[in-house]
Amino acid sequence: MIEAARTFLWHNARVLEQRRFAFLFDGGPAEPVVRAVLAHRNDDGGFGHALEPDGRGPTSQPLHTFTALSLLHEVGETDPGALDFLASVANPDGGVPNCLATASGHPRAPWWQVSADSDLLMTALLAGVLHRTGAEHPWLDGATAFCWRRIDELDESHPYEAAACAHFLDAAPDRDRAAAAAERLGALVREQGLVDLGEGRAHEGYAAGETHKPHHYAPTPDSLARRWFGDEEVERDLDALVAGRQEDGGWTFPWPAWTPVTTYEWRPIVTIEALLTLRAYGRIS
């Protein structure tokens, strides 16, 4: 499986994903990954330049910055300048928008909708990864308070937002509060049908087949969201993940490819994520 994925990446991946794969699975060095990520950094401390494939423009965006921080953390690095960027675009309530107005003049996916409103999904992703890095910053304090308020008030959601909240809860410093909130969130996810347990029904507004499976909420066995699912549900989901590998050795993604290049950029990313999940659950060594 690893060898087939390696061949797939050599045929299709960006330098960043090639270097990331080498670090994660072949004992490669971290520094080339860091350099590849930092090539996307702007002078304001944020990240852009299609680091996340669906935002094609150069301007710094919260989602690109989350992606950069996640990749840097994966290799044991961080970028404190990103926190100053996030503070500069945050709203008074501590949250950050999903897509800044600076994206308006550049190509982006239809779901990259410009808005000034604070977004729980985006703020939870960013606060979660920054807590994982051990960062300290006034913006992170405000963002964490924002996430707690919004999660405590949550009575309906959608899969991407719920998964972002699970990501935040896995890293939040207050572990007792996180465990209690995760229990409530898991009940909401199941009650509102936000997880695909094999039915394959997409949530309203999503593309056909664009569903969140148990492993999207619980990418590792120690995720709080792992408690939401029985052993048989998880094993069945992992079986389906293994079966999802394509003949060329890589995995694919279910959301629309709105411009051709995103097919080639997203598939190596989701291939690496699939391998990491399978390794975390002991399906591959």
N, C-alpha and C positions, 0 to 999 in steps of 0.2 A: 504493500500500500504506500509506504514512504517512497520507495523507488519510483513507482508510477507517478506519484505527486511531484517528485523532483523533476522528472522528465517533462511533465506538464508545465511546471513553472519555467523551466529553461526555454520552452517553446513560446510562452505567453506572458510572463510576468514582467512588471517594471523592475528596475534595479532595486528599489526599496524592498519589494516582496522577495526577490531573489536573496538579498542580503539577510532579510528577516528569517527566511527559511533556513539559511545556512547557520544562523545563530541558534535557532530553536531546535534543529534536528541534526545538524552536522558538526556541532561544536565550533562553529565559526565565531569570529570576534564581534564584539559589540560596536566598536568604533565605526565601521562602515554603515551600520544601521543608523547610528546617531547622525553621521554626515548626510545620509540620504534624507532623513527627517528634517534636519536643519536647513536643507536647501529650499524648503517650503516656508521658512520663517521670514516675516516682514520686519521693517524697522520699528513698528509699533509694538513688537513683542508677540503678536498673534501670528497665525499660520494661514496660508491660502494656497493658491497655485494647484488646485485640484488634488490636494492630498487626500481628501475624501472625494471619490470620483464624480459624484453627482453635482458638485459645485465647481465649475470649470474656471472661474475667474481667479485673478491674483489676490484679491483683497482678503484681509484677515476676517475670519468668521469663527463663531463659537464652535461649530462642529469640526472644522479643520483643526482647531486648537485642542479640542478633546482628543481627536485622533492622534495628534502629535504627542500629547502628554501620555496617552496610553502606550504608544510605541516606545517612547523613551523610558517609561517605567518598566516596561517588559525587559529592557536590557540594563536596568539598574541606574538610569539617569533621569534627570528632570530639567526643567527650564524655568527658573523663577521669573523671568521676564514675562512669561505668559500670564501670570497673575496680575501684573500691572495692566496688561491689555484687557483682561476680563473686568477689572475694576473700572476701567475707562468706559466700558460699554454697558455696565450694569445699571439697572433701574434702582430707585430709592428703596424698593422692597427687598433688594438683595438678589433678585433673579436677573438672568440675562435672556435676551431674545433668542429665538431659534435661528433667524436669518436677518442680518443687518441690511440696512438700506444700501450700503456700499456694494452689495451684490447686484443691484438693479441693472447695471450696465453691462453685465457679463452673462454668458450662457450658464444655465443651471437647470436642474430637473424641475418639472412642474410642481413637485411637492416642496420645493425650496421657496416658500412664500414669505416675502419680506413683511416683517411686523416689528413694531417697537415693544410689544407686550412681553412681559416676563414669561418664560416658558418652563414648566416643571420638567419636562423631558430633558431639555438641554442643560438646565441648571443641575439636575440630579446627576447626569452623566459627568459633568465637570467636577462637581463637589465630590463625587465618589472617587474618581481617579486621583484627585488631589489629596484626599484623605489617605489613599493607599500610599502615596509618596511621602506622607508625613509633613506635608506643607503647612506653613503657618502664615496667615495673611488676613488683614481685616475683611477683605472681600469674601474669603472662604467662610469666615464666621457668619457674615450676613447671608451668604448663599445657603449655608447649612440650616440656619433658622428659617429661611424661606422654604426649603424643602420639607422640613418638619411640619411647618404650618400647612402646607398644601397636601402633604401625605395624610396628615391627621384629618383633613377635611374631605378626603377623596371618597366620593360615593359612586362614581363611574369613571371609566378610563378607556383607553384603547391599548392594544398590545405593545406598541413601541414605548408608550409612556410608562406602562406598568413594568416593562423590562428595565427601563431606566431607573425607576424607583427601586426595583430589586437590586440593581447595581449599586445604588447609593446606600441602601440598607446593609449590604454586605461589607461596606467600608466605614460606615458611620461610627464615630468613637463611642457613643453611648450604646453598648451592646444589648443591654436589657431592653431599652426602648426600641432598638432596631428589631429584636426578635419578636416583640409584641406587635410592632407595626407590620412586620413581614407576615405574621399569622393572619392579620386582618386583610392585608393585600392579597394573599393567596386565596382567601375565601372569596374576595371580590373577583379575582381572575377566573376562578372556576364557576362562580355563579353567573357571571356575565359572558361566559363562553369566549374568553380571551386567549385560551390555549387550545391548540389542535392536538387531541389525543388519538388521532387516527382518522377522524372524520373528514378532514381536508377542506372544511368550510372556512372561507375567508371572512374576516370581520368586515362589516359595512364600510365601504369606501376603499377597500384594498383590492389589489389585483387578484385574479383567480389563482389560487395556490399560494398566495402570500400570507402565510400563517405563522404563528409563533408556537413552536413545539416546546416540550418541557426543557430541553437542553438550552434553549434561548434564554429562559429564565434562570436556569441553574447550570451554567457551563462547567462547573466543577462539583464534585460530590459534597464539598463543605459549604456550598452556597446555601443561604437561608431558604431559598426557594426549592431546594431539593426536598424539603419537608412537605411541600404541596402535593407531591406525587408518590404513588405507591411504587414498589420495586418493579412490578410487572409493567407499569406504565413507562417507567424509565427505560427498562430493558427493551421494550417494544420500540420506543423512540430511538434508542441507539442502534437497534437493528435497521430501522428505516434510514438512519443517517449513513450507516455503512453502505446500504443498498443504493443510496443516492449518488454514489461516485459514478462519474461518466466513463465511457470507454477510453477517453484520452487521459485518464488518471486524475482529473480534477473534478471538483464539485461546481455546481452552478447556483444561481440565485433566482428567486421567484418574482421579484419586482420588475417593472418594465425597464428595458434598456432604451432610454429616450434618445440616445445618440450612440452610434456604433462603438466608439472607443470604450464606453463604460462596460461593455461585455467583457472585453479583454482585461480591464483593470479590476473589475469586481470579482471575477472568477478566481484568480489567484488569492485574493483576500479571503473569500469564503472557504477556499480549499485549506488554507492555513488554519482558519478558525475551526473547521471540521476536524482536522487532525489534532489540534490542541484539546478539543472536547473529548475525542476518542481516547487520547492518551491519558487525560485526567481521570477517565472512568475505567482505565485498565484494559481498553479494547486493543490498543497497540502499545508497544514498548518504546 
